[in-house]
């Protein structure tokens, strides 16, 4: 069970780090379409490049505030890095890592569905009331939150076939 959980976490981490690398800026020589071997032997430019203005800091896109009157209001606060995928009323909202001490608020009319990669690293509040632990540290859990409460799907035994 521990090996399967570790493999799952390693897979999530590999996917996450690969997606971060693909977003990183390419090297200047590669961006210009010049192979790196040729870039090393090219002579320097004749005149120094014009100074570029200082980049303005880019703030992340504001997260839309959930409807305060929504019947399901979920607050997620990470104590340590937690990978999660969040759906609200069946619509995909977010997938990524919530870093330590970060908080995310989600609202829904009927259901919020969470897939957590580190169930013990996050505290969840449903409509202002903490729901307690949803699993041990490092464990993968699926949690469904509704106006009537919440349900934690039991972990699937290792090697069990998916129901058809």
Protein Blocks (a to p, Z undefined) as FASTA:
>chain_A
ZZmmmmmmmmmmmmmmmmmmmmpccdfklmnopafklmmmpccdfbdcdddddddddddd
ddddddfkbfbdcddddfbdcdddddeehiafbgcdddehiacddddfkbccdddfblml
pccdeehiaebjabdehiacdddddfkbccddddddehiacdZZ
